[in-house]
Amino acid sequence: MQTLSELGEAVAARRKMLDLKQAVVAAKAGVTAESLSRFERGRSAEFGSRKLLAILAVLGMEMQFREMGSSGSLDELRKERGGA
């Protein structure tokens, strides 16, 4: 994921997979349902880290950071470096 909009889409997909309503997730995370809705739809220009981490925790998700351009698998790394 590279954009806030993509992160919102991932949150929405996870919430739906867990069959949870926006209002339930929002209440547990301490944010408004409208705020969560805007975030999931990519309509939130800014979304604070506290809100984001709270929502991820409710959904059993976590963020992982990696160096830009680095891949998750050996095959992807080979492709990036032009190898077979």
Sequence and secondary structure as in RCSB ss.txt:
>XXXX:A:sequence
MQTLSELGEAVAARRKMLDLKQAVVAAKAGVTAESLSRFERGRSAEFGSRKLLAILAVLGMEMQFREMGSSGSLD
ELRKERGGA
>XXXX:A:secstr
  SHHHHHHHHHHHHHHTT  HHHHHHHHTS HHHHHHHHTT  S   HHHHHHHHHHTT       TT  SSHH
HHHHHTT  
